[in-house]
Amino acid sequence: MLDVTADRAQLDYYVVSDRTDAAAASAWARSCRTRSGTRRVERVYAPV
């Protein structure tokens, strides 16, 4: 999931147990963000 605000852009990665199953479980895996005006990508330890 990509969330963009005026202050930053954050990408949250989720894994899905079985993408062919409508009842499949998903779990947050990792998040990264970049702050406005920077060129640096940093890890974030919680999803949006």
Secondary structure, 3 states (H helix, E strand, C coil): CEEECCCEEEEEEEEECCCCCCCCCEEEEEEEEEECCCCCEEEECCCC
